[in-house]
Amino acid sequence: MTDVPVVGDAANPGFEGVSPRPGQAIPATGAWREGDPPGHRQFAHLGPFRPERGGELDVTMAYETWGTLNADRSNAVLVLHALTGDSHIRGPAGPGHPTAGWWTALIGPGGPVDTDRFFVVAPNVLGGCQGTTGPASLAPDGEPWGARFPYLTIRDQVRAEMVLADQLGIETFALVIGGSMGGMRVLEWAVEAPHRVARIGAIATAARSTADQIAWAHAQLAAIRNDPNFLGGNYYHQPDGFGPHVGLGIARQIAHTTYRSAEELEYRFGHEAQGSEEPLGGGGRYAVQSYLEHHADKLALRFDANSYLVLTEAMLSHDVGRDRGGVAAALGQATARALVVAVSSDRLFLPAQSEEISRFMPHATPVHMVHSAYGHDGFLIEFDQLAPVIKRFVET
């Protein structure tokens, strides 16, 4: 067994500080709500927006920026977060930000994406729950959207981000980069608007969702919708402790298993019991069970169950080849230089999916393989491998 260093958190080392206190009731929603401290967020009112599959939204998008936009507006970088991420890619936890930045080691002064050189923009995705219009936001009738929130596709989310770019006066991004769900949006940017993207970084992602990914997501969606406290998606007025956090937590545990590798889980936990608990008929838990439950509770403190549904279903919709003649034809339209990165032990976004991206994009690098025992989360952990690759790519 290869030694696997122990890191703090799944999906994000920066999330380690967020966990329930003993006796703390988990709120009905962990969404950022109007009136909460804004933290470092800025807000853009994008106006009316019609999703592909119907409905209409009046969209506000939360975003954060670092660095300075130059005179000809040619140094902008767009960073796109994964499913349960947000716009806070760097900086400490604090009022308005329950977690520290999730990519601080890669983006900042002197970093691979050097904010002394680049103007970095990180939006919270449409349908999210950290300041951008989503199910927890108020609908025109003054009540949270809840289950009435329209179905979104990855393409919808990217088109909303394009409106934000327009408002910021950015015609072309020097780089659009992201991993996992963020990488899906990166590819959609490159195909939907080739003239607006000079370089992309597609990290641990795919050109379309597979049946395997849809299958893993199916159980997560069912867990949330079958929580008795889900109330058909209309749980926002429930008191603390009575939201659908059990279903959301189960969804997180399922997802978390796909984010990490069998090797890492075995190395860290093996067949060990949790402390002095007796799992063999004694009502106790194995250590890995306790670990998953811990992360389930942590997510419920900072996320919204309806947003989890909306964003997961958007991921399932992802197919850059839809209505474009298929994946190969769509990726062939991209003009951006493309850095393609995979994680060797990723069992959610298989390295073969990165190989497909690299094969069909005309200006893509060969796949750079991050060798890691951490599974999919390797793209958020293996900074020592990612940093030099990204730095070389943006400087050439």
C-alpha positions as CSV (number, residue, x, y, z in Angstrom):
1,M,0.0,0.0,0.0
2,T,1.4,3.4,-1.0
3,D,1.5,5.8,1.9
4,V,-1.3,8.4,1.7
5,P,-0.8,11.6,3.6
6,V,-3.9,12.5,5.6
7,V,-5.4,15.9,4.6
8,G,-8.2,17.7,6.4
9,D,-11.3,17.5,4.3
10,A,-12.9,15.9,1.3
11,A,-13.5,18.2,-1.6
12,N,-11.8,21.0,0.0
13,P,-9.1,21.3,2.7
14,G,-10.4,24.9,3.4
15,F,-13.7,23.5,4.6
16,E,-12.2,21.8,7.6
17,G,-13.2,24.5,10.1
18,V,-17.0,24.2,9.5
19,S,-18.7,21.5,11.6
20,P,-21.6,21.5,14.0
21,R,-20.9,22.3,17.6
22,P,-22.2,19.7,20.1
23,G,-25.9,20.2,20.4
24,Q,-26.0,22.7,17.5
25,A,-29.2,22.4,15.5
26,I,-28.5,22.4,11.7
27,P,-30.5,25.2,10.0
28,A,-33.3,24.4,7.5
29,T,-30.9,25.8,4.8
30,G,-27.3,26.8,4.8
31,A,-27.8,29.2,2.0
32,W,-26.5,32.8,2.1
33,R,-29.6,35.0,2.4
34,E,-30.2,38.6,1.8
35,G,-29.3,40.5,5.0
36,D,-26.4,38.1,5.8
37,P,-22.9,39.7,5.9
38,P,-21.8,40.0,2.3
39,G,-18.2,39.3,3.1
40,H,-16.0,39.9,0.0
41,R,-18.9,39.3,-2.4
42,Q,-19.9,41.8,-5.0
43,F,-23.3,41.6,-6.7
44,A,-24.3,42.2,-10.3
45,H,-28.0,42.5,-11.3
46,L,-28.1,40.6,-14.6
47,G,-31.8,41.2,-15.2
48,P,-34.4,38.9,-16.9
49,F,-33.1,35.5,-17.9
50,R,-34.9,32.7,-19.6
51,P,-33.5,29.2,-19.1
52,E,-33.5,26.7,-22.0
53,R,-36.3,24.6,-20.6
54,G,-38.7,27.3,-19.7
55,G,-39.4,29.8,-16.9
56,E,-38.0,33.2,-16.2
57,L,-35.7,34.6,-13.6
58,D,-34.6,38.0,-12.5
59,V,-30.9,37.2,-11.9
60,T,-28.5,38.6,-9.4
61,M,-25.0,37.0,-9.5
62,A,-22.6,37.1,-6.6
63,Y,-18.9,37.2,-7.5
64,E,-15.5,38.0,-6.1
65,T,-12.5,39.6,-7.7
66,W,-8.8,39.8,-7.1
67,G,-6.2,41.9,-9.0
68,T,-6.7,44.8,-11.4
69,L,-8.3,44.8,-14.8
70,N,-5.8,46.4,-17.2
71,A,-6.6,49.2,-19.6
72,D,-7.4,47.0,-22.6
73,R,-9.2,44.5,-20.5
74,S,-7.1,41.6,-21.7
75,N,-5.9,40.2,-18.4
76,A,-9.1,38.7,-17.1
77,V,-9.3,35.2,-15.7
78,L,-12.6,33.4,-15.0
79,V,-12.5,30.7,-12.2
80,L,-15.5,28.4,-12.1
81,H,-16.3,26.3,-8.9
82,A,-17.4,22.8,-8.5
83,L,-20.8,21.5,-7.2
84,T,-20.6,22.6,-3.5
85,G,-18.0,25.4,-4.0
86,D,-18.7,29.1,-4.2
87,S,-17.1,32.4,-5.3
88,H,-14.7,32.4,-2.3
89,I,-11.6,31.0,-4.0
90,R,-9.1,32.7,-1.7
91,G,-9.1,34.4,1.7
92,P,-10.0,33.3,5.2
93,A,-13.3,32.3,6.7
94,G,-15.2,35.1,8.3
95,P,-18.5,36.9,8.3
96,G,-20.3,35.9,5.2
97,H,-17.8,33.2,4.4
98,P,-18.2,30.0,6.4
99,T,-15.1,28.5,4.8
100,A,-11.7,29.6,3.7
101,G,-10.8,29.9,0.1
102,W,-10.8,26.6,-1.8
103,W,-8.0,27.3,-4.3
104,T,-5.8,29.8,-2.4
105,A,-2.6,27.9,-3.3
106,L,-3.2,28.4,-7.0
107,I,-4.6,31.9,-7.2
108,G,-3.0,34.9,-5.6
109,P,0.0,37.3,-5.7
110,G,2.9,35.4,-7.2
111,G,0.8,32.3,-7.6
112,P,0.3,30.2,-10.8
113,V,-2.6,32.5,-11.6
114,D,-0.8,35.6,-10.4
115,T,-3.2,38.3,-9.2
116,D,-0.3,40.8,-9.6
117,R,-0.7,40.1,-13.3
118,F,-4.3,38.9,-13.8
119,F,-7.7,40.2,-12.9
120,V,-9.5,37.1,-11.5
121,V,-13.3,36.8,-11.4
122,A,-15.0,34.0,-9.5
123,P,-18.8,33.9,-9.7
124,N,-21.2,31.8,-7.7
125,V,-23.0,29.7,-10.2
126,L,-26.6,30.4,-11.3
127,G,-28.8,28.1,-9.1
128,G,-26.3,28.2,-6.3
129,C,-26.9,29.2,-2.7
130,Q,-24.1,31.7,-1.9
131,G,-25.4,34.9,-3.2
132,T,-26.5,34.2,-6.8
133,T,-30.1,33.7,-7.6
134,G,-31.1,30.1,-6.7
135,P,-34.0,28.2,-5.0
136,A,-33.4,29.9,-1.7
137,S,-33.8,33.4,-3.3
138,L,-37.1,35.2,-3.2
139,A,-39.4,34.8,-6.1
140,P,-41.6,37.7,-7.3
141,D,-44.3,36.7,-4.8
142,G,-41.8,37.4,-1.9
143,E,-41.5,33.7,-1.0
144,P,-38.4,31.5,-1.7
145,W,-38.5,29.8,-5.1
146,G,-38.1,26.4,-3.5
147,A,-39.3,23.6,-5.9
148,R,-40.7,26.3,-8.3
149,F,-37.1,27.2,-9.4
150,P,-36.7,26.5,-13.1
151,Y,-34.7,23.5,-14.4
152,L,-31.2,24.7,-15.4
153,T,-28.6,23.3,-17.8
154,I,-24.8,23.9,-17.7
155,R,-25.4,25.9,-20.9
156,D,-27.9,28.2,-19.0
157,Q,-25.3,28.8,-16.3
158,V,-22.6,29.7,-18.8
159,R,-24.9,32.1,-20.6
160,A,-25.6,33.9,-17.3
161,E,-21.9,34.1,-16.7
162,M,-21.5,35.7,-20.1
163,V,-23.9,38.4,-19.1
164,L,-21.8,39.1,-16.0
165,A,-18.7,39.3,-18.2
166,D,-20.5,41.8,-20.4
167,Q,-21.4,43.9,-17.4
168,L,-17.7,43.9,-16.3
169,G,-16.7,45.0,-19.8
170,I,-14.7,41.8,-20.5
171,E,-15.0,40.7,-24.1
172,T,-12.3,37.9,-24.0
173,F,-10.9,36.0,-21.0
174,A,-7.2,35.3,-21.0
175,L,-8.1,32.0,-19.2
176,V,-11.2,30.2,-18.1
177,I,-10.4,27.5,-15.6
178,G,-12.2,25.1,-13.3
179,G,-12.6,21.5,-12.2
180,S,-15.4,19.0,-12.0
181,M,-18.7,20.9,-12.5
182,G,-16.6,24.0,-13.0
183,G,-14.8,22.2,-15.8
184,M,-18.0,21.4,-17.5
185,R,-18.7,25.1,-17.7
186,V,-15.2,25.7,-18.9
187,L,-15.8,23.5,-21.9
188,E,-19.2,25.0,-22.6
189,W,-17.6,28.5,-22.6
190,A,-15.0,27.3,-25.1
191,V,-17.7,25.8,-27.5
192,E,-20.5,28.4,-27.0
193,A,-18.3,31.5,-27.4
194,P,-14.9,30.6,-28.9
195,H,-14.1,34.2,-29.6
196,R,-14.4,35.0,-25.8
197,V,-11.8,32.5,-24.5
198,A,-8.1,32.6,-25.3
199,R,-7.1,29.7,-23.0
200,I,-9.0,27.1,-20.9
201,G,-8.0,24.8,-18.1
202,A,-10.4,21.8,-18.0
203,I,-9.5,19.9,-14.9
204,A,-10.9,16.5,-13.8
205,T,-14.0,16.9,-15.9
206,A,-15.9,15.6,-18.9
207,A,-17.4,16.7,-22.2
208,R,-20.7,15.0,-21.2
209,S,-22.1,13.2,-18.2
210,T,-22.0,9.4,-18.4
211,A,-24.5,6.8,-17.3
212,D,-22.3,6.0,-14.4
213,Q,-22.3,9.6,-13.2
214,I,-26.0,9.9,-13.7
215,A,-26.5,6.7,-11.7
216,W,-24.4,7.9,-8.7
217,A,-26.4,11.2,-8.8
218,H,-29.8,9.4,-9.0
219,A,-29.5,8.0,-5.4
220,Q,-28.4,11.4,-4.1
221,L,-31.4,13.2,-5.6
222,A,-33.7,10.5,-4.2
223,A,-32.2,10.8,-0.7
224,I,-33.0,14.5,-0.6
225,R,-36.5,14.3,-2.1
226,N,-37.5,11.5,0.3
227,D,-36.4,13.3,3.4
228,P,-39.7,13.9,5.4
229,N,-38.5,17.4,6.1
230,F,-38.0,18.2,2.4
231,L,-41.7,19.1,2.2
232,G,-41.7,19.1,-1.5
233,G,-38.9,21.7,-1.6
234,N,-40.7,24.2,0.6
235,Y,-38.8,23.9,3.9
236,Y,-37.4,27.5,4.2
237,H,-39.7,28.6,7.1
238,Q,-38.9,25.5,9.2
239,P,-37.1,26.1,12.5
240,D,-33.5,25.0,12.9
241,G,-33.2,21.3,13.1
242,F,-36.2,20.6,10.8
243,G,-34.7,21.1,7.4
244,P,-33.9,18.2,5.0
245,H,-30.4,17.9,6.3
246,V,-30.7,14.1,6.7
247,G,-31.4,13.7,3.0
248,L,-28.8,16.2,2.1
249,G,-26.3,14.5,4.4
250,I,-27.0,11.1,2.8
251,A,-26.5,12.7,-0.6
252,R,-23.2,14.1,0.5
253,Q,-22.0,10.8,1.9
254,I,-22.8,9.1,-1.4
255,A,-21.0,11.8,-3.4
256,H,-18.1,11.9,-1.0
257,T,-17.4,8.2,-1.6
258,T,-17.0,9.0,-5.3
259,Y,-14.8,12.0,-4.6
260,R,-12.2,9.8,-2.8
261,S,-10.4,6.6,-3.8
262,A,-10.7,3.1,-2.3
263,E,-7.0,3.2,-1.6
264,E,-7.2,6.4,0.5
265,L,-10.2,5.3,2.5
266,E,-8.6,1.9,3.2
267,Y,-5.3,3.6,4.3
268,R,-7.0,6.1,6.6
269,F,-9.7,3.9,8.1
270,G,-9.4,0.3,7.2
271,H,-11.8,-1.9,9.2
272,E,-11.3,0.2,12.4
273,A,-14.1,1.1,14.8
274,Q,-14.8,4.7,15.6
275,G,-13.0,5.2,18.9
276,S,-14.4,2.8,21.5
277,E,-17.6,2.1,19.7
278,E,-18.5,-1.5,18.9
279,P,-19.9,-1.8,15.3
280,L,-20.2,-5.6,15.4
281,G,-23.8,-5.8,16.7
282,G,-23.2,-3.2,19.3
283,G,-24.8,-0.2,17.6
284,G,-21.5,1.6,17.0
285,R,-19.8,2.7,13.8
286,Y,-16.8,2.0,11.8
287,A,-14.4,4.9,11.5
288,V,-15.2,5.5,7.9
289,Q,-18.9,5.7,8.7
290,S,-18.2,8.4,11.3
291,Y,-16.0,10.3,8.8
292,L,-18.8,10.4,6.2
293,E,-21.4,11.5,8.8
294,H,-19.1,14.3,9.9
295,H,-18.8,15.6,6.4
296,A,-22.6,15.3,5.8
297,D,-23.3,17.6,8.8
298,K,-20.6,20.1,7.7
299,L,-22.2,20.5,4.3
300,A,-25.7,21.1,5.7
301,L,-24.3,24.1,7.6
302,R,-23.2,25.9,4.4
303,F,-25.4,24.6,1.6
304,D,-29.0,24.3,0.5
305,A,-30.8,21.1,-0.4
306,N,-32.7,22.6,-3.3
307,S,-29.5,24.1,-4.8
308,Y,-27.9,20.6,-4.5
309,L,-30.8,19.3,-6.6
310,V,-30.7,22.1,-9.2
311,L,-26.9,21.9,-9.6
312,T,-26.8,18.2,-9.7
313,E,-29.5,18.0,-12.4
314,A,-27.6,20.7,-14.4
315,M,-24.5,18.5,-14.3
316,L,-26.6,15.6,-15.6
317,S,-27.7,17.7,-18.5
318,H,-24.2,18.4,-19.5
319,D,-23.3,17.4,-23.1
320,V,-21.3,19.9,-25.2
321,G,-22.3,18.0,-28.3
322,R,-26.1,18.5,-27.7
323,D,-27.5,20.1,-30.8
324,R,-24.0,20.6,-32.2
325,G,-23.4,17.4,-34.0
326,G,-22.0,15.4,-31.1
327,V,-19.0,15.8,-28.8
328,A,-16.3,15.5,-31.4
329,A,-17.8,18.1,-33.7
330,A,-18.5,20.5,-30.8
331,L,-15.1,20.3,-29.2
332,G,-13.6,20.7,-32.7
333,Q,-15.1,24.2,-32.9
334,A,-13.1,25.4,-30.0
335,T,-10.2,27.8,-30.8
336,A,-8.8,28.2,-27.3
337,R,-5.5,26.7,-26.2
338,A,-6.6,24.0,-23.7
339,L,-4.8,22.6,-20.7
340,V,-6.4,19.2,-19.9
341,V,-5.8,17.6,-16.5
342,A,-7.0,14.3,-15.1
343,V,-6.4,12.6,-11.7
344,S,-5.1,9.1,-11.9
345,S,-7.3,7.6,-9.2
346,D,-10.5,9.6,-10.1
347,R,-13.4,7.2,-10.1
348,L,-16.1,9.8,-10.8
349,F,-14.6,11.7,-13.8
350,L,-12.5,8.9,-15.3
351,P,-9.1,9.9,-17.0
352,A,-10.5,8.5,-20.2
353,Q,-13.0,11.4,-20.3
354,S,-10.1,13.8,-20.2
355,E,-8.4,11.9,-23.0
356,E,-11.5,12.4,-25.1
357,I,-11.4,16.2,-24.5
358,S,-7.7,16.3,-25.4
359,R,-8.3,14.2,-28.5
360,F,-11.0,16.3,-30.0
361,M,-10.0,19.9,-29.1
362,P,-7.7,21.2,-31.8
363,H,-5.4,23.2,-29.5
364,A,-5.3,21.0,-26.4
365,T,-2.3,19.7,-24.6
366,P,-1.9,16.0,-24.0
367,V,-3.6,15.1,-20.8
368,H,-1.5,16.0,-17.8
369,M,-2.0,13.2,-15.2
370,V,-2.0,14.2,-11.6
371,H,-0.8,11.1,-9.8
372,S,-2.8,10.9,-6.5
373,A,-4.4,8.5,-4.1
374,Y,-7.1,11.0,-3.3
375,G,-9.4,10.3,-6.2
376,H,-11.4,13.1,-7.8
377,D,-10.5,15.5,-4.9
378,G,-6.9,15.3,-6.0
379,F,-7.5,18.4,-8.2
380,L,-8.3,20.3,-4.9
381,I,-5.4,18.8,-2.9
382,E,-2.4,18.1,-5.1
383,F,-1.3,21.7,-5.3
384,D,2.4,20.8,-5.7
385,Q,1.6,19.0,-8.9
386,L,-1.0,21.4,-10.3
387,A,0.8,24.6,-9.6
388,P,3.8,24.3,-11.9
389,V,1.6,22.9,-14.7
390,I,-0.9,25.8,-14.5
391,K,2.0,28.3,-14.2
392,R,3.7,27.1,-17.3
393,F,0.5,27.1,-19.3
394,V,-0.5,30.7,-18.5
395,E,3.0,32.0,-19.1
396,T,3.5,30.4,-22.6
